[in-house]
Amino acid sequence: MDSRNSTPSRFFGRYWDSLACKCVIFVMIVLVFRAFCLPSYSGYGGTGQTKLFTFINQSPASITKQVQGEKVKFLEVPQIVWGLNNQKIAFARACLTARMLNRTLLMPNLSASLFYKEVELLKPISFEKVFQFDRFNSHCKGFVQLGRYGEVSNGTDIMELQKGSGRRWTIEKDLDQLRMFNKHPLDQYEIIRIVGKNPFLWRDHWPVKDYAKVFQCLLLVEEISREADKVVTRIKEIGLEERRKAHSPQNDLNLSLEQGPYVAVHMRIEKDWMIHCKKLEQRLSTKQICSSKEQIMQRVGNILRLKAKIPIVVYLAVADDLLEDNSVVSGWNEGLLPYEKKRLGVLDIYKKHPYLIQSAIDYEVCLRADMFVGNSFSTFSSLIVLDRTQKMIAMGITELCGMDVRWPSYAYNIGDESGGPHPWATNMSDLSLQAISYGVS
């Protein structure tokens, strides 16, 4: 590219300093760049695209602005879709992509509804309706930043980047494409707009610790936190009442609401999950993904440290609408008191919100539990364990899976020698986020 740049310089000679010549030269550079570089990216991975980037505005406006004022440059991504934790991962991946490109991520829309195939039925919801915008930027300052569309100075100074897809679109090709867009002249546009698949499906180039930094900056808005408070308070009230019944009267006054510990179990037994996990087990040749209701109850009941805490409330985080039967609260060991939303009396709290908010409330309830038991192949369970692991590390706790760990987590889909679920903590040194949900560290 350097040799091509020198040719126009010699051609214009002494007229090089004129602004008009600079504009003409820039356009010539762009045209030569597209002619020579674009074909090498065409057809990668069967994208079906003849070109992987589009110049919306071919003027050098942003170059002039960069020289004069060091304007902030932005990255725009498609709407974030699917489940809550898929959306959190997609959002974090978009943030880390913006960081790699030295850009501010334009605040994307999330999806309030849950449709996997009918994309046109997805209901967008503002990021600010779920997470705190200002606190995200203050917590993540110096690492990643969010911007608003009102901060854009030139809405036409855009270059579109078409994400590759398919098996032939390797991690290396994806990384090369991002590096190309971080160099002159492609890095000079005010906005790079990524089009194509949503960020959850993008190639992953970042270690777990980078994702964890982004997740720590995602703080729920006060309205959602207060709803989670109501659910947790109700769980603790029931637990306190049951513990008082089990204690002698003289000890009753020593019990407080904080002494109403509870276990949260993310029960993945819904019909859609069982279909998905059976296919996954066949593909991966394993029997450690799906778990029946009976297996979950048996393994939770065999947690050694749990037996010393009974009676104790077991909150069942389950998608009630997708259950094939209502028997999830029957068959538990004596002393384990199972409660789902309806039995707990909090169904109305959930039902007044869209799917995404309901999931966010459940996530917070599970996160605050004294003990959490989930499925290590679920993104919901995996991100809860990541959060809990981070919490322990921040407090200087080094024993993450022993008998005396402060906030223990377990994976019920993998058994241990005692017949209980396998202890679970996130390996923060993993080089890929995918590793946190495929197995247990």
C-alpha positions in Angstrom: 0.0 0.0 0.0 2.9 2.3 0.7 4.1 2.1 -2.9 0.7 2.9 -4.2 0.5 6.0 -2.0 3.8 7.3 -3.4 2.5 7.3 -7.1 -0.1 10.0 -6.7 2.4 12.0 -4.7 4.8 12.1 -7.5 2.0 12.8 -10.1 0.7 15.9 -8.4 4.2 17.2 -7.5 4.0 20.8 -6.2 0.2 20.8 -6.0 0.3 18.2 -3.1 -0.5 20.8 -0.4 -3.8 21.8 -1.9 -6.9 20.5 -0.1 -8.6 19.6 -3.4 -5.7 17.5 -4.4 -5.7 15.7 -1.1 -9.4 14.8 -1.7 -8.7 13.5 -5.2 -5.7 11.5 -3.9 -7.7 10.0 -1.1 -10.4 8.8 -3.5 -7.7 7.3 -5.8 -6.2 5.5 -2.9 -9.6 4.1 -1.9 -10.3 2.9 -5.4 -6.9 1.2 -5.7 -7.4 -0.3 -2.2 -10.7 -1.7 -3.1 -9.5 -3.0 -6.5 -6.5 -4.9 -5.0 -7.7 -5.8 -1.5 -11.4 -6.5 -1.8 -11.2 -9.7 -4.0 -8.9 -11.4 -1.5 -11.7 -11.2 1.1 -14.6 -12.1 -1.3 -16.3 -15.3 -0.7 -14.6 -16.2 2.6 -16.5 -19.0 4.3 -19.3 -19.0 1.8 -20.7 -15.6 3.0 -22.5 -15.2 -0.3 -21.3 -11.6 -0.5 -19.2 -10.1 -3.3 -17.7 -7.7 -0.8 -17.2 -7.6 2.9 -17.2 -3.9 3.4 -19.1 -0.9 1.9 -18.1 2.7 1.8 -21.3 4.7 2.7 -19.4 8.0 2.3 -16.2 8.0 0.2 -15.2 11.5 1.2 -12.3 12.2 3.5 -14.5 14.0 6.0 -13.5 11.9 9.0 -9.8 12.1 8.1 -10.0 15.9 8.3 -11.9 15.7 11.6 -9.4 13.3 13.1 -6.5 15.6 12.3 -8.2 18.7 13.6 -10.0 17.4 16.7 -9.3 13.8 17.5 -12.9 12.9 17.2 -14.3 9.8 19.0 -14.9 7.0 16.5 -17.7 4.5 17.0 -18.6 0.9 16.3 -22.2 0.0 15.5 -23.5 -3.6 15.8 -26.7 -5.5 15.0 -29.5 -5.8 17.6 -28.5 -8.2 20.4 -30.8 -11.2 20.5 -31.8 -14.5 22.2 -31.6 -15.3 25.9 -30.4 -13.0 28.6 -27.0 -14.5 29.0 -26.6 -15.0 25.3 -27.2 -11.3 25.0 -24.7 -10.5 27.8 -22.1 -12.5 26.0 -23.0 -10.9 22.6 -22.8 -7.5 24.2 -19.4 -8.2 25.8 -18.1 -9.5 22.5 -19.2 -6.3 20.8 -17.5 -4.3 23.5 -14.2 -6.2 23.1 -14.4 -5.8 19.3 -14.8 -2.1 19.8 -11.8 -2.1 22.1 -9.7 -3.9 19.6 -10.7 -1.3 16.9 -10.0 1.6 19.4 -13.7 2.6 19.1 -16.6 3.4 21.4 -19.5 1.0 21.1 -22.7 2.7 20.1 -25.4 1.6 22.7 -27.1 -1.4 21.0 -30.7 -2.5 21.4 -31.3 -5.7 23.4 -34.2 -8.0 22.8 -37.1 -8.2 25.3 -38.7 -11.3 23.7 -37.3 -14.7 23.1 -37.6 -15.9 19.5 -34.8 -18.0 18.1 -35.9 -18.2 14.4 -38.6 -15.5 13.9 -36.2 -12.6 14.0 -38.9 -10.2 12.8 -40.9 -11.0 16.0 -38.1 -9.8 18.3 -39.1 -6.8 20.4 -36.2 -4.4 20.9 -35.6 -2.9 24.3 -33.1 -0.2 25.1 -29.9 -1.2 26.9 -30.8 1.5 29.5 -34.0 -0.3 30.4 -32.0 -3.2 31.7 -28.5 -2.0 32.7 -27.2 1.3 34.0 -25.5 3.2 31.2 -23.5 5.8 33.2 -22.4 3.3 35.8 -21.2 0.9 33.0 -19.0 3.7 31.6 -17.7 4.7 35.1 -16.9 1.1 36.0 -15.3 0.2 32.7 -13.5 3.5 32.1 -10.2 2.9 30.5 -11.2 -0.6 29.2 -14.4 -0.2 27.1 -16.9 2.6 26.7 -20.5 3.0 25.5 -21.7 5.9 23.4 -25.0 7.4 22.4 -26.1 8.1 18.8 -26.4 11.7 19.7 -22.7 11.9 20.1 -22.2 11.1 16.4 -21.1 14.2 14.5 -21.6 13.0 10.9 -24.3 10.3 10.4 -23.1 9.6 6.9 -19.4 9.0 7.6 -20.0 5.3 7.8 -18.2 2.2 6.5 -20.0 -1.2 6.7 -18.2 -4.3 7.6 -19.8 -7.6 6.5 -18.9 -10.3 9.0 -17.9 -13.6 7.4 -19.6 -16.9 8.3 -19.5 -20.6 7.6 -16.9 -23.2 8.4 -14.3 -21.7 6.0 -14.5 -18.4 7.9 -11.8 -19.3 10.4 -10.8 -17.5 13.6 -7.6 -16.4 11.8 -9.5 -14.9 8.9 -11.9 -13.1 11.2 -8.9 -11.7 13.2 -7.2 -10.6 10.0 -10.3 -8.8 8.9 -10.6 -6.9 12.2 -6.9 -5.9 12.0 -7.4 -4.6 8.5 -10.2 -2.4 9.7 -8.0 -1.0 12.4 -5.5 0.4 9.9 -5.4 3.4 7.5 -7.5 4.2 5.6 -10.3 2.0 6.9 -9.9 3.2 10.5 -10.6 6.8 9.6 -14.4 6.6 9.3 -16.3 7.9 12.2 -18.5 4.8 12.3 -17.8 1.2 11.4 -21.1 -0.6 11.1 -20.9 -4.3 11.4 -23.7 -6.1 9.5 -24.6 -9.8 9.3 -25.0 -12.2 12.2 -25.5 -11.0 15.7 -22.4 -10.7 17.9 -23.1 -13.9 19.8 -22.2 -15.8 16.6 -19.0 -13.9 15.9 -15.7 -15.6 16.3 -14.2 -15.3 19.8 -10.8 -13.8 20.2 -10.7 -12.9 23.9 -9.9 -14.7 27.2 -12.4 -15.2 30.0 -10.9 -12.5 32.2 -11.7 -9.8 29.5 -15.3 -10.9 29.3 -15.4 -10.9 33.1 -14.3 -7.3 33.2 -17.2 -6.3 31.0 -19.7 -8.4 32.9 -18.7 -6.7 36.2 -19.7 -3.3 34.7 -23.2 -4.5 33.8 -25.3 -3.3 36.8 -29.0 -3.8 36.7 -31.3 -0.8 36.8 -32.8 -0.1 40.2 -36.3 -1.2 39.2 -35.1 -4.7 38.4 -32.9 -4.9 41.5 -35.9 -4.0 43.6 -37.9 -6.8 42.0 -35.2 -9.3 42.8 -35.1 -7.9 46.4 -38.8 -8.8 46.8 -38.2 -12.4 45.6 -35.1 -12.9 47.8 -36.9 -11.4 50.8 -39.9 -13.8 50.3 -37.5 -16.8 50.1 -35.7 -15.8 53.3 -39.0 -15.2 55.2 -40.1 -18.7 54.4 -36.7 -20.1 55.3 -36.7 -18.2 58.6 -40.1 -19.4 59.5 -39.1 -23.0 58.8 -35.9 -22.7 60.8 -37.8 -21.2 63.8 -40.1 -24.2 63.7 -37.0 -26.5 63.9 -35.4 -24.6 66.8 -36.4 -24.5 70.4 -38.4 -21.4 71.5 -35.5 -19.9 73.5 -33.4 -19.7 70.3 -36.1 -18.0 68.2 -35.1 -14.4 69.1 -31.6 -15.0 67.9 -32.7 -15.7 64.3 -32.9 -12.9 61.8 -33.9 -12.6 58.1 -30.2 -12.9 57.2 -30.2 -16.3 58.8 -32.6 -17.6 56.3 -30.1 -19.2 53.8 -31.4 -20.7 50.6 -30.2 -22.8 47.7 -30.9 -21.9 44.1 -31.2 -24.7 41.5 -31.3 -23.8 37.8 -33.4 -26.7 36.7 -33.0 -27.3 32.9 -35.8 -29.8 32.3 -38.0 -27.8 30.0 -39.1 -29.5 26.8 -37.0 -27.2 24.5 -33.8 -27.8 26.6 -34.2 -31.6 26.6 -34.5 -31.7 22.9 -31.4 -29.5 22.5 -29.3 -31.3 25.1 -30.1 -34.8 23.7 -28.8 -33.7 20.3 -25.8 -32.1 21.9 -25.0 -35.3 23.8 -25.2 -37.3 20.5 -22.9 -34.9 18.7 -20.3 -34.8 21.5 -20.6 -38.4 22.4 -21.2 -37.8 26.1 -23.9 -38.5 28.7 -23.0 -35.5 31.0 -25.3 -32.8 29.6 -28.9 -33.7 30.1 -30.3 -34.4 33.6 -33.7 -35.7 34.6 -35.7 -34.1 37.4 -35.1 -37.2 39.5 -31.3 -37.1 39.0 -31.2 -33.4 39.9 -33.2 -34.0 43.1 -31.0 -36.9 44.1 -27.7 -35.2 43.5 -28.8 -32.0 45.2 -29.9 -34.1 48.2 -26.5 -35.7 48.4 -24.5 -32.4 48.9 -22.7 -33.2 52.1 -22.5 -29.6 53.4 -26.2 -29.1 52.7 -27.3 -31.7 55.2 -26.1 -29.6 58.1 -28.3 -26.6 57.0 -31.7 -28.2 56.8 -34.4 -27.3 56.8 -33.6 -25.0 53.9 -35.5 -23.4 51.1 -34.5 -24.7 47.6 -35.5 -22.0 45.0 -36.2 -23.7 41.6 -35.3 -21.3 38.8 -37.2 -22.9 36.0 -39.1 -21.6 32.9 -42.6 -22.5 34.3 -44.4 -21.9 31.0 -42.2 -24.5 29.2 -42.6 -27.3 31.8 -44.5 -30.4 30.7 -45.7 -31.1 34.2 -46.0 -29.4 37.6 -44.3 -32.0 39.7 -41.0 -30.2 40.2 -41.8 -29.5 43.9 -42.4 -33.2 44.8 -39.9 -35.9 45.5 -37.3 -33.9 47.3 -35.4 -35.2 50.4 -36.8 -34.4 53.8 -35.6 -31.0 55.0 -35.2 -29.6 51.4 -38.1 -27.2 50.9 -38.7 -26.7 47.1 -40.3 -23.5 45.9 -40.9 -22.3 42.4 -42.4 -18.9 41.5 -46.1 -19.9 41.9 -45.7 -21.7 45.2 -43.5 -18.8 46.5 -46.3 -16.3 45.6 -44.1 -14.1 43.4 -45.5 -15.1 40.0 -47.1 -11.7 39.6 -43.7 -10.0 40.0 -42.4 -11.8 37.0 -45.5 -11.8 34.8 -45.7 -8.0 34.6 -42.3 -7.9 32.8 -41.1 -9.2 29.4 -39.0 -12.3 29.1 -35.7 -10.5 29.3 -36.5 -8.8 32.6 -37.9 -12.0 34.1 -34.7 -13.7 33.3 -32.7 -10.9 34.8 -34.6 -11.1 38.1 -34.1 -14.9 38.2 -30.4 -14.4 37.5 -30.0 -12.0 40.4 -31.9 -14.4 42.8 -29.6 -17.2 41.9 -26.5 -15.1 42.1 -27.4 -14.1 45.7 -28.1 -17.6 46.9 -25.9 -19.2 49.6 -25.5 -22.2 47.3 -26.0 -22.5 43.6 -26.6 -25.7 41.6 -26.8 -25.5 37.8 -26.0 -27.2 34.5 -22.4 -26.6 33.2 -23.6 -26.6 29.6 -26.1 -23.7 30.2 -25.0 -20.1 29.6 -27.3 -19.0 32.4 -25.7 -21.3 34.9 -22.2 -20.7 33.6 -22.4 -16.9 33.9 -23.8 -17.1 37.4 -20.8 -19.3 38.4 -18.4 -16.9 36.7 -20.0 -14.0 38.7 -19.8 -16.0 42.0 -16.2 -17.0 41.3 -15.3 -13.3 40.6 -16.9 -12.3 43.8 -14.8 -14.8 45.8 -11.6 -13.8 44.1 -12.3 -10.1 44.8 -12.6 -11.0 48.5 -9.3 -12.8 48.5 -10.8 -16.3 48.8 -8.4 -18.8 47.2 -10.3 -22.0 48.0 -13.1 -22.0 45.4 -14.4 -25.5 45.5 -13.7 -27.0 49.0 -16.0 -27.8 51.8 -15.6 -24.4 53.4 -15.9 -22.2 50.4 -18.1 -19.1 51.0 -20.4 -19.2 48.0 -20.2 -22.8 46.7 -21.5 -23.7 43.2 -22.2 -27.2 41.7 -22.9 -28.8 38.4 -25.7 -31.3 38.7 -25.1 -32.8 35.2 -21.7 -34.1 36.4 -21.7 -36.4 39.5 -18.9 -36.7 42.1 -17.8 -39.7 44.2 -20.3 -38.9 46.9 -23.3 -39.1 44.6 -23.7 -35.4 44.7 -23.1 -32.8 42.0 -19.6 -31.8 41.0 -18.1 -28.7 42.7 -17.9 -25.9 40.1 -15.8 -22.7 39.8 -14.8 -20.8 36.7 -11.3 -21.1 35.4 -10.4 -17.5 34.9 -7.3 -18.3 33.0 -9.2 -19.9 30.1 -8.4 -18.3 26.7 -11.9 -18.8 25.4 -15.3 -17.9 26.9 -16.7 -21.1 25.3 -14.7 -23.2 27.8 -16.6 -22.0 30.8 -19.8 -23.8 29.7 -18.3 -27.0 28.4 -17.2 -28.9 31.5 -16.3 -28.0 35.0 -13.1 -26.7 36.4 
